[in-house]
C-alpha cells in the first residue's frame, strides 16, 4: 500500500445528535442525521496537549475533513474502533476543517434511532 501526502486514512461518520426527552421525561440522545466522510488523522501537538491539560480536556487525536463536508456536528463515530468521540474544538485551515476530538463514554445503544 502506498500512502500519499494529504490522503485520507480514516473513515468516520459525522453525527448530528439532539438531546430529547423520552416518554418519562428522561433526557435521551437522538440521532437526527449522519454523514460518512473520509479524513486524515494526526496526533495533537505538545502545545495543544498542554493547553488541553490546563483546561482539563483529554484530547485523543485530530482529524481533518474537507471544510465543505463538515456540517457542525459535535460527535463523530469511528467504525473500525467502534467508538464515539466528541468534537472539542474545530478550526478551519484553508479547505480543511480540523477537528480535535476526545473519546466519550457514549455507546451506540445509548443513542435512540441508531442506524449505522
Order of alpha helices (4+ residues) and beta strands (2+ residues): beta-beta-alpha-beta-beta-beta-beta-beta
